[in-house]
């Protein structure tokens, strides 16, 4: 087990900042990469589609300079939704190829042609999965590594224990593996490694940062929220995910009696169903560890200190 070569020696922490629907923008990605972790954003966040190239130019230019500690910034990633309803996929992928995006994170389907396109210029593909069956499919289709999305992760998430999911994948796969699911502390990052992953994949903690493109009420809800404030439902996109109870109530819905959605109506097009629910706020069960809205740099500083302290505790145990 090891980080992929593109990340070796380039990270302050073994951590990917998860791509956040609507919220991740160049400012957030740049701050994450300059702080020493992988920053990521969904290609669909760039609207209109023509903005994607502008965003990549902005990120590339900003990451040419050293980070605050003098080290070269970490690489960045673009998330591509490969579900058939994403009519932008072909055009967005072509933009990523033209810019030679170093890491592409694929979601909701494994497509061999997407992997081949990224490999054509030396990039790598990480595919997010919620179970071992999907993990096998992703690697068979040519993904270089996996993101295991376990119970408690924000947004689209599975239901399996992180220990069970990582253990099953590690029975046959020794490539790059990142773990997602209620990780919001430095100790959680170390726990992901102890469980068998190469690093962690963290989203919800970055919602409550100054750089995230989130409503201030959203950030405040993450800071004040706890695990019990998270509701698991497939109503909003057709795929089960975790959302803040307060935002569901604000939409006039009863969080405890949400109807099921028809998965066949999933729509990740530019004007798709997900956009209709943009005020339903995704978040994971780890929000209880988020205590304030801070700059990304301060959050990564906290995570690094917690990570070092957790390693020291284990060493002295």
N, C-alpha and C positions, 0 to 999 in steps of 0.2 A: 504494500500500500504506500502511495506517495502522491503528493500533489503533482498535477501535470507539469511538464517542463516549462510551459509558458508562465507558470506561477512560482516556480521554485526560486527562492531568494528575492522575491519581489513583494512579499506580503509582510506587514507588521503582525497580522493575525491571520490564521487560516479561516477566512471568512468572506462570504459573498453577500453583499447587500442585495436582497431579493428585489426583482423588478416589481414596482407597485403600480397597479392600474390607476391611471390618471395622475398619480402623485409624483412618480419619478420623472425628473426632467434633467437637463444638462447640469444645472447648479448642484443638484443632489449627487449625480454621478461623479462629477468633477471633485466635489468635496470628499466623497468616499474614496476615490482612487488616490487623491493626494494625501489622505489620512492613512493609506496603506492597506486598504481592503479593496476587493473587486466591487466596483459600482455597476449597476445594471438598470436598464429601463426597457419597457415594452415598446416595440416599434410602433404599435397602435397609439401610443401616447402622443406621437407627433401628428398633429392635425392642423391643417390638411396634410395629406401624404407627402406633398412636396417639401414639407418642413423637415423630414427625416434627414435628408442630406445636410441641411443647415445645422441641425443638432449635432450630427457626427463631426462636421467641420469644427464646430465650437468646442466639442469635447477634445478632439485631437489637438487643437491648438493649445488649449489650456493644460493638457497633460505633457506637453513638451518640456515644461519647466520642472525642476525638482520639487518635491513635496516640502512641507514645513520643517522636516528633520533632515533635509538634504538628500534623502533617498529618492530614487526615481519613482514616480507614481506607479501604483498597481495598474494592471490592465483593466479594461472595462468590458462589459458584455451587453448585448442586445437580445431581448426576449422576442421570439417569434411564435405566435399562435398558429399552429399548422392545421387546425381544424378547417374543414372544407368551407365553412361559412366566412372565413377570413379572405375576402376577395382581394385584399392588398398583399397577400403573402408573396406572390411572384415578384411584384414590383419592389416591395420592401427588401426582399432577399437580394435582388439585383443591386440595390443601393448598398447593402451591407458588403456584398462581394466587391463592389467598386472601391469601397473604403477599407477593405480588408479588416473588418471588425475582428478583433482577436478571439473573442469568445461569443458564441451564439447559444442561447438557452432556448430549447424548443419545448413546447407544451401542447397537450391535447392532441397527441397523435405523433407517431414516428414515421418520417418520410425519408426514404433513402436518398432521393434527389436533393433534398435540402442539405443533408450531411455531405454529399459529394460536392455541392457548390461551395460550402465552407472549407472543405478540405483542399479545394483547388488552389487556394492561396496560402495554405498553411494554418488556417484557423482551426479551432476545436469546437465541438458540439457537446454540450451537456443537456441531457433530457430529463425532465422531471417526471417522476412516477409515484404512484400511490400503492403499488403492490409488486410482488416479485414477477408476476406474469408480464406486466407492462415493462418491467426492467429487462427481461429477456428479449422482448420484442425490440426495444430501443437499441440494445447492443447488436442484435442480429441485423438491424437496419443501418448500422454503422456509426452510432453515437460513440463518442470517445469516453464519456463519463456520465454519471447519473446524479440527480438530486432526489433523494428519498424524502417525499413529502408525507410526514407522519401525522398522527392525531394532534390536534391543537394548533396546527399551522394557520396563519391568516390567509384569507381568500380561499381559493380552491384547495381543498385538503382531503387527505384520506382519513381512515379511522383506525389504522393499525398503530400499535405501540412502536415507538422508535427503536426499541431494543429488538423487537421481533422483526421489523422490516429490515433493519441493517443486517441482522444476523442471517436472514434468509438470502439477501443479496450477496453477502460476503462468502457464502458457501460455494459460490461459483465465479464471482467477479472480483478481481483484485485491482481493477483500474480506479480512476478518480471517482470518489463518492462523497457527496456533501449531504448533510442531514438538516432537514427543516422540520420545525414543530415545537412551538412554545419556547424557543431559545431567545433569551433577551439579556443574558449576562455573560461575562467572561468565563465563569464556571461552567455555564451551559455549553460554550464552545469547546472547552476541554472535555466535557462529558461526551460530546458528539465524537470526539477522537477516541476516547476510551471505549465507546461502544463499537468502534470499528470504522467510522467514517474518517475521511482525510481532513474534513473541515465542516464548518457550519454554514447555514444559509438563513439569514436573519432579515425579516421585513418589518414587523410591527414596531419595533423600537425606533426605526428610522422615520416612521410617520411623525413622531413627536420631535422633529428637528426643524431648525429654522429654514433649512434649504428645501424641505419637502413642499411640494405644491398642494398643500392640504388646507382646507378651511380651518380657521383657528378653533372652531367648535369641535372639529374632528380631532385635532391635536389634544385639546383639553379632555375629550372623552377617553383618549388612550391613556393620558396621565392619571385620570381619576378612576379608570376602569380596573376590574379584576377578572380573573378567569371565569367567574360565574356570570359575567356580563356578555359572554360570547354565545351566540346562537348558531347552530349548524343547520343549514337549509340548502335545498337546490332550487328554490323559487326564483332567484334573481338572475341566474344565467343558464339554468338547466343542469348544472353540475354542482354537487354539494360543496359548500364552503362555509367559512366561519365569518360572522358579522357581528358588529356591535349592536346590542339590544336597543340602546337608546335611539339609534338611527332608524331602526325598524319601527319603533313606536312613533317616531316623528313622522313617518310616512303613513300613519294611520292604520298600521297592521298590528295584529296580536302576535308577538314573538313566540308565544307558547302554542299557537294553533295556526301555523303557516301551512297553506296547501302545498302539495307536491307539484313540481313543474314537469312538463313533458320534455325529457332529454332530447327528443328528436327536433325540438324547436330551438336548440342552441343557436345563437347568432352572434358571431364576433366580427361582423362586418362594420364598416365605418359608421353606419347609422343603425347598428344592431340593437338587440334587446338589452345588452349590458348597459348601453348608454341610458336607457330609460330608468335604470336603477342607480344612477351615478351618485345619488345622495344616500344610498345604503352603504355604510362604511365597513369595509373589510378589516379584520384584525384577528390576531391569534391569542391563544390563552396565556401567552407570556407577558401580556401588558401590565400585570401586577408588579413587574420589576421596573417599569418606566415611571420615574418620579418627577420629571420636569421636561419642558421643551428646551432643548439645548442646540448649539451648533453641532454639526456632524463631527468635527474635530474633537469636541469635548466628549461626545458619546464614545468615540473610538478610544480616547484616552482612558475613560472609565472601564471599558471592556478590556483593554490591555492590562490595566492594573488588577482587575478581578481575575483575569486569566493567569497572571503571574502569581497572585496570591493563592489561587487554587492549586497551581503546580507545587508551590512551596508546602502547602498543607499535605498534599499527597506524599511528597518526598520525606516529610518528617513524621508521617503516620507510622 
